[in-house]
Amino acid sequence: MAYWLFKSEPGAWSWEDQLASPNSTAEWDGVRNYQACNNMKAMKKGDNGFFYHSVNEKRIVGIVEVVKEYYPDPTDHSGRFGMVDVKAIQPLKSYVSLADIKSQEALKDIALVKQSRLSVMPIDTKSWKFICKMGGIK
């Protein structure tokens, strides 16, 4: 299993929106960055990801699971980009802020710190477990 982080502006699509969608499942569409798109191409059904509220909140709020692998994004008229479907699995017991992540030496090299503008990024297993622990998840 691989681990990921999905960033969304809560005003555009929030954790609450994800939970309110049918079966807590929704398309992760609208990605127009090649590196983020390549990350989604690498995803497999059953992979887990952090749901991150960007912009003003800058914090991880929940965990999602990839339930449908990469396929064409109908909102992309150029045909170059795709999407995956994700399902909400659980909220974090304690939100983990970007400031909290940056304060941890063990997390200094993750993409969220190094490539802060990337909307979909990998998270290594050690960092996943560390952040889960920070968020009160075993």
C-alpha positions as CSV (number, residue, x, y, z in Angstrom):
1,M,0.0,0.0,0.0
2,A,1.2,3.5,-0.8
3,Y,0.3,6.7,1.0
4,W,-0.7,10.1,-0.3
5,L,-1.8,13.6,0.6
6,F,-4.7,15.3,-1.2
7,K,-4.9,19.1,-0.8
8,S,-8.2,21.0,-1.2
9,E,-9.4,24.5,-0.5
10,P,-12.2,23.9,2.0
11,G,-14.3,26.6,0.3
12,A,-14.1,24.5,-2.9
13,W,-14.3,21.0,-1.5
14,S,-14.0,20.3,2.2
15,W,-13.9,17.2,4.5
16,E,-17.5,17.9,5.3
17,D,-18.3,17.9,1.6
18,Q,-16.5,14.5,1.2
19,L,-18.5,13.1,4.1
20,A,-21.8,14.4,2.7
21,S,-21.2,12.8,-0.8
22,P,-22.9,9.5,-1.5
23,N,-21.1,6.7,0.5
24,S,-18.6,9.4,1.5
25,T,-17.0,8.9,-2.0
26,A,-16.2,11.5,-4.6
27,E,-14.1,12.1,-7.7
28,W,-10.8,13.9,-7.1
29,D,-10.9,16.0,-10.2
30,G,-9.6,19.4,-11.4
31,V,-5.9,18.6,-11.0
32,R,-4.0,20.5,-13.7
33,N,-0.4,19.9,-12.6
34,Y,1.6,17.2,-14.4
35,Q,3.5,16.1,-11.3
36,A,0.3,15.8,-9.2
37,C,-1.4,14.0,-12.1
38,N,1.5,11.5,-12.3
39,N,1.1,10.9,-8.6
40,M,-2.5,10.0,-9.2
41,K,-1.6,7.7,-12.1
42,A,0.6,5.8,-9.6
43,M,-2.2,5.3,-7.1
44,K,-3.7,1.9,-6.6
45,K,-7.1,0.9,-5.2
46,G,-6.8,0.6,-1.5
47,D,-4.1,3.2,-1.1
48,N,-4.7,5.7,1.7
49,G,-4.3,9.4,1.8
50,F,-4.5,12.4,4.1
51,F,-7.2,14.9,3.3
52,Y,-5.6,18.3,3.8
53,H,-7.4,21.6,4.0
54,S,-5.2,24.2,2.3
55,V,-5.3,28.0,2.1
56,N,-6.3,29.5,5.6
57,E,-6.6,26.2,7.6
58,K,-3.4,24.4,6.4
59,R,-4.1,21.2,8.3
60,I,-4.7,17.5,7.8
61,V,-8.3,16.7,8.8
62,G,-9.0,13.2,7.7
63,I,-8.0,10.0,5.9
64,V,-9.4,8.8,2.6
65,E,-9.0,5.6,0.6
66,V,-8.5,5.4,-3.2
67,V,-11.5,3.4,-4.4
68,K,-11.1,3.9,-8.2
69,E,-7.8,4.2,-10.0
70,Y,-6.8,6.9,-12.5
71,Y,-9.2,7.6,-15.3
72,P,-9.9,10.6,-17.7
73,D,-11.2,13.8,-16.0
74,P,-14.2,15.0,-18.0
75,T,-13.7,18.6,-16.7
76,D,-10.4,18.7,-18.7
77,H,-11.3,19.5,-22.2
78,S,-7.7,19.1,-23.4
79,G,-7.8,15.4,-22.4
80,R,-4.4,15.5,-20.7
81,F,-5.4,15.1,-17.1
82,G,-7.3,12.5,-15.1
83,M,-8.6,11.8,-11.7
84,V,-9.2,9.1,-9.0
85,D,-12.1,8.5,-6.7
86,V,-11.6,8.6,-2.9
87,K,-13.7,7.6,0.0
88,A,-13.6,9.2,3.5
89,I,-12.4,6.6,6.0
90,Q,-12.1,8.6,9.2
91,P,-11.3,12.0,10.6
92,L,-8.2,12.6,12.6
93,K,-8.8,12.8,16.3
94,S,-6.6,15.9,16.4
95,Y,-6.0,18.0,13.3
96,V,-2.3,18.2,12.3
97,S,-1.4,21.6,11.1
98,L,1.4,22.5,8.6
99,A,3.1,24.3,11.5
100,D,3.0,21.1,13.6
101,I,4.5,19.2,10.6
102,K,7.2,21.8,10.0
103,S,8.2,21.6,13.7
104,Q,9.1,17.9,13.5
105,E,12.6,17.1,12.3
106,A,11.4,13.7,11.2
107,L,9.1,15.3,8.6
108,K,11.4,18.0,7.2
109,D,11.8,16.2,3.9
110,I,8.2,15.4,3.0
111,A,6.7,16.9,-0.1
112,L,4.3,19.0,1.9
113,V,7.2,20.9,3.3
114,K,9.5,20.8,0.2
115,Q,6.9,21.3,-2.5
116,S,4.1,23.1,-0.7
117,R,2.2,24.1,-3.8
118,L,1.8,20.5,-5.1
119,S,-1.8,19.4,-4.7
120,V,-1.4,15.6,-4.7
121,M,1.8,14.2,-3.3
122,P,3.3,10.9,-1.9
123,I,3.9,10.3,1.8
124,D,6.4,7.7,2.8
125,T,5.3,5.0,5.2
126,K,7.4,6.3,8.2
127,S,6.0,9.8,7.8
128,W,2.5,8.4,7.4
129,K,2.8,6.6,10.7
130,F,4.3,9.6,12.4
131,I,1.6,12.0,11.2
132,C,-1.2,9.4,12.1
133,K,0.3,9.3,15.6
134,M,0.3,13.1,15.8
135,G,-3.4,13.0,14.7
136,G,-4.4,10.5,17.3
137,I,-4.8,7.6,14.9
138,K,-3.1,4.2,15.4
